[in-house]
């Protein structure tokens, strides 16, 4: 199985950004964590991170016919992006929404997810392990 792992804005700032919420591990640590887990699960994982909504839309569209599923942490775009929702619907690949923090216990606006409608499941609040759980969900889909 080939999975595209997409991370949105500010995920590249892990380790610096609000360490009390996101921890001290970096984006490079996250990628290595997922690579190890993917190898154990016999999954091929590719990675994409951008702070730009259109680039994320392009990555989703380019996944069509190349990947079997998408793990996506749209970050702040979770709560604002109809474009990302529409891209996920357009490619119709199984997708799992992931959040490092437990977004439902944070600010009220974080309880709204535009992308959830196009995802088969959501994993929230499990830190880096959430990405692994998302891959497991895709393997069962």
N, C-alpha and C positions, 0 to 999 in steps of 0.2 A: 504494500500500500504506500502511495506517495501522498504526503500531507504538506501543505503550505501553512506555515505558522506566520501570521501577520500580527504585527504590533504597531499601535498607533502612537500619537504624539506623547512625548516626554518619557516614553518607556526607555529610550536611549539614555535617560538621565538617572536610571536606577542606581542606587548607591549614594547618590547626592540628593535626589528629590525626596523630601519628607521621609527620612529613614525610619521614623517612628511608625509609619504606616507601611512602607514598602521594604524596609530592611536596608542592610548595607551592601548586599550583593549587587553586582553591576549587570548591565545588559549582556556583556560577554559571559558572565557567570550563568545567566539565564539560558543563553544559547547552548553552552556546554552541558548544562543540566538536562536540557531537552534532548540534545544529541545522544547523550548516554542512555537516557530512557528509551529513545526511539530505537537505538541499536538493540536493546534488550527486548523490545516489543517487535523487532523485525520490521520496523517502519522506516521508510526513507523520509526524512524531514528536511525541508528547505525553509529559509528564513527571509522575511522582509520586514523592515521597520521604516516608517516615515512619519514625519510631523505634518505632512500635507495630504489633505483629504483626497484630492484628485489622483495622487500617486497611489493611494490605497485602493481607490476604485480601479485604476489601471491594473494593479497587481491582481485583484480579484478577477477581472475580466481575462487577464492573461493566464489565469489558472485553469480556465475552461479547456478540457481536452488534454491537460497535462497532469493534473493532480486528481486524486480520488476524494479528497476532503480538505477542509480548511479549519484551522484553529485560529480564531481571531480575538485579539484584545484590542478593540477599537479605541480604548482609553477614553479621552474626553469626547471623541466623536460618537461614542455609544449613545450619548444623550442629545445629540444634535443632528446626526447625519442621515437624512433620507437617501442621499446619493449612495452611501455604503450599503444601506438596506436594499436599494434597488439593484445594485451590482450583485449582491449575494443572491437575490431572487433571479436575476437574469441568468447567472451561470448554473443555478440549481444544483450546486454541489453540496453534499452534506457538510454543515458547518457547526462548530461549537463555539459559543461565546465564552471567553475567559476573562476573569478579573482577579488580579493578585490580592487586592483587599476585598473585604466584604462590603460591597458598594451599598447594599440596602441598609447598612447601619451607619452610613455617613450622611452627608447633606441630602435634603429632600430631592433635589433635582437629579441626584445620582440614581434614584429609584426608577427613573424612566429610561428604558432601553429601546431605541428605534430598531436596532439590528436583531433583537431577540426574535422577532416575528419570522425571520428567515433562517433561524438556527434550530437545530434539533434538540439542543440542550444548552444550559448555562452552568458554568462552574465558577463560583465566587468565594473568595476568602480563604483559599488553600495555599496562597503564596505560589511559588514556582511549581509545586506539585499539581496545581490546577491544570497546567498545560499537559501533564502526563495523564491526568484523569480524562481530559478532553480527547487525547489520542486514543485512549481505551474505549471511550464512547464511540468514536469514529470506527474503530475496529469492529465493534458490535453492530454498527448500523447497516 
